[in-house]
Amino acid sequence: MKRLVIVSGLSGAGKTTTLHTLEDLGFFVVDNTPPSLWGNLTATLVGGGVQAVALAIDIRAGPFLAEAVEGIASLRKTGWPVEVLFLDTPNEILLGRFNLTRRTHPLNEGSLSEDLDRERTALLPLRSLADTLLDTSTLSVRELANRIQDRFAAATPFTLRLVSFGFKRGLPRDADVVLDARTLPNPFYDPILCSLSGTDPRVQACIFSPQGLEFYGNLRSTVRMLAGRAASSGRQGYTIAIGCTGGQHRSVAVADRLGHDLAKHFRVKIDHRDLDLALAEHQV
C-alpha cells in the first residue's frame, strides 16, 4: 500500500531526527522540493517501485512554501493517502535549543524570537492541515525517534537478512551478528561434492547429517530469538551472517535452510556473498 507523509514544523522542533527515522523505516525521503514538483516526483518514485515517501517542507523552502497546501490537495486527487505531520514546540524551548547548538535561524532577518514568530505565522496553513500534531518540547532525540517509529513503522515490515560468507574472505561489515558454521560436516573433502554449492541437495544431505541437524536446530532457535527481539525493539531490519571457510557449502546451505524455516515468522532476504567467487575458483 502506498504511503506518503508530508513533514513540516518549526526549526529546531526535530525535523532532522524525524526524517532520519522515517528513512530508517524504509521511506524515500526528499527534503524541501518545491510542491509544484511533487506530482512528477511521486509518479517517478512509484514507477521505480517505491511505496513509502516522506516529503519535507518548511521555512527553508522560501517562496515555494506558499504552494504546499495546493500541492497536498493535488497529491490527494491523484490517489495518494497523504498524512501531514507537523512538529511544534513553544518558542521558549526553541530559543534554548538554538542557544545550545549555536545555530542561526534559517530566516536570519531579525532577533531569534522575531524569526521564530515569522516562521510560525508562515507555517500556520500547514499546521492547520496536520493529521498528526506532535509537541516535541519534552522529548529527547531518542524519545522522538520512538514516537515516529510507533506512528509509522507499519509502512515497512521487519526484514531478516541472512548473509552467507567465507571467513577467509573477511567478515561482513554490516552484520549485527556473525555465526560460525565451520563445525558442520565439510563437503569440500568429498571429490564429488567439492565443486558444488550449498544449494545442491547432495551437499545439503552431507551437511545436515544427524549430528549436523542437532547443531542446526540450536542455531535456528538462536537466530529466531535474536531476530524476534530485534523486531520487538522497533528495528526494521536485522542482519545475521553465517560463515564457513570459503562461503560455498556450509554457510550457503544453512542460510538457505534458515530462510525456508523462518519465512513464516519474518520477511527474509538471503544473500550468498562469496558463492560466485568460491565456485569460480573451481573453474581455474
SVG drawing of the C-alpha trace seen along z (x, -y; Angstrom):
<svg xmlns="http://www.w3.org/2000/svg" viewBox="-9 -42 52 81">
<polyline fill="none" stroke="black" stroke-width="0.4" points="0.0,0.0 1.3,-3.4 2.0,-5.8 3.0,-9.5 3.9,-11.7 4.4,-15.4 6.7,-16.5 6.8,-20.1 7.3,-22.2 9.3,-24.8 13.1,-25.0 14.6,-23.2 11.5,-21.1 13.0,-17.8 12.5,-17.5 16.0,-16.1 15.5,-13.3 12.1,-12.6 13.4,-12.4 16.3,-10.1 13.9,-7.9 11.5,-7.7 14.4,-6.9 15.4,-4.0 11.8,-2.8 12.1,-2.5 10.6,-5.8 12.2,-7.5 12.9,-10.9 13.0,-14.2 13.7,-17.5 12.3,-20.8 11.5,-20.1 9.1,-22.7 5.5,-21.4 4.8,-22.0 7.2,-19.1 5.7,-16.7 3.3,-15.1 6.0,-14.2 8.4,-13.2 6.0,-10.8 5.0,-9.3 8.7,-8.7 9.2,-7.0 6.2,-4.8 7.4,-3.8 10.7,-2.7 8.8,-0.6 8.8,-3.0 5.7,-2.7 6.6,-4.9 7.5,-8.5 8.3,-11.3 8.3,-14.9 9.7,-17.6 8.6,-21.3 9.4,-24.1 10.5,-27.7 13.7,-27.0 11.5,-26.5 11.2,-30.3 8.7,-31.4 7.8,-27.8 6.3,-27.3 3.1,-29.0 2.5,-26.2 2.4,-23.5 -1.4,-23.5 -2.2,-23.2 0.5,-20.6 -1.1,-18.4 -4.5,-18.8 -3.1,-17.8 -1.4,-14.7 -4.7,-13.6 -6.5,-13.9 -4.0,-11.5 -4.8,-8.9 -2.0,-9.2 -3.2,-8.7 -1.4,-11.8 -0.6,-12.2 0.6,-15.6 2.9,-15.5 3.6,-18.8 6.3,-19.2 5.6,-22.1 7.4,-23.4 6.9,-26.6 9.3,-29.5 10.9,-29.4 12.1,-25.8 13.3,-26.6 15.3,-29.5 17.1,-27.2 17.8,-24.7 19.2,-27.3 21.4,-28.8 22.6,-25.3 23.6,-24.4 24.6,-28.0 22.7,-27.6 21.4,-30.5 17.7,-30.6 17.0,-30.0 15.3,-33.4 18.0,-35.3 16.1,-38.6 16.0,-39.9 16.2,-38.6 15.7,-34.9 12.4,-35.5 11.2,-37.6 12.3,-35.0 10.5,-32.2 7.3,-34.3 7.6,-35.0 8.2,-31.3 5.2,-30.2 3.0,-32.6 4.2,-31.3 3.6,-27.7 0.1,-28.2 -1.6,-26.9 0.4,-23.6 -0.2,-23.3 -4.0,-23.6 -3.8,-20.6 -1.9,-18.4 -3.2,-14.9 -0.6,-14.5 0.4,-17.5 3.4,-16.5 4.7,-18.7 8.4,-17.8 9.1,-20.2 9.6,-17.4 11.0,-14.7 14.6,-13.7 16.1,-12.7 15.6,-9.0 12.0,-9.6 11.1,-11.5 12.5,-8.7 10.5,-6.2 7.3,-8.2 7.9,-8.3 8.6,-4.6 5.4,-3.9 3.4,-6.0 4.9,-5.0 6.6,-1.6 3.8,0.2 4.8,-1.2 7.6,1.4 7.7,4.9 10.7,6.1 13.2,7.8 15.6,10.5 18.7,10.6 20.7,13.8 24.2,13.5 26.4,16.5 30.1,15.7 33.6,17.2 35.8,16.4 38.9,16.4 37.4,13.5 36.7,11.3 33.7,10.6 30.7,8.8 30.9,5.3 27.2,4.7 26.3,7.8 24.6,7.4 25.6,11.0 28.1,13.4 27.6,17.2 30.1,19.9 29.1,23.0 32.5,24.5 31.8,27.3 29.3,28.8 30.4,31.7 32.5,30.2 31.6,31.3 34.9,29.8 36.7,33.1 34.3,35.1 35.6,35.1 32.0,35.4 30.7,32.5 33.7,30.2 32.8,28.2 29.1,27.9 27.4,25.3 25.4,25.4 22.2,25.0 22.7,28.5 20.5,31.2 23.5,33.6 25.6,31.1 22.8,30.4 22.3,34.1 26.0,34.2 25.9,31.2 22.6,32.0 23.6,35.4 22.1,36.3 25.0,34.5 24.6,31.6 20.8,31.4 21.3,31.2 23.7,28.2 21.4,26.6 18.4,26.9 20.2,25.0 21.4,22.4 17.9,21.9 16.5,21.3 19.2,18.7 18.5,16.9 14.7,16.8 15.2,15.5 17.7,12.7 15.5,11.7 12.4,11.7 14.0,9.4 15.2,7.1 11.7,6.8 10.0,6.2 12.5,3.4 11.3,1.4 14.1,2.2 13.0,2.6 15.9,4.8 18.4,7.2 21.4,8.9 22.8,12.3 25.9,13.5 26.7,17.3 30.2,18.1 32.2,21.2 35.7,21.3 35.1,20.3 31.4,19.3 30.5,22.1 29.0,25.1 28.0,25.0 27.2,21.3 25.1,21.3 23.2,24.4 22.5,23.1 21.4,19.7 19.0,21.3 17.5,23.6 17.1,20.8 15.4,18.7 12.9,21.5 12.3,22.4 11.9,18.8 9.8,17.5 6.6,18.0 7.9,15.8 9.8,13.0 10.2,11.4 13.5,12.9 16.2,11.9 19.1,14.1 22.5,13.0 25.3,15.5 28.1,13.0 31.0,15.2 29.3,18.1 30.1,16.9 33.8,16.2 34.1,19.6 32.6,21.5 34.8,19.6 37.9,21.0 37.0,24.5 37.0,23.5 40.5,22.2"/>
</svg>
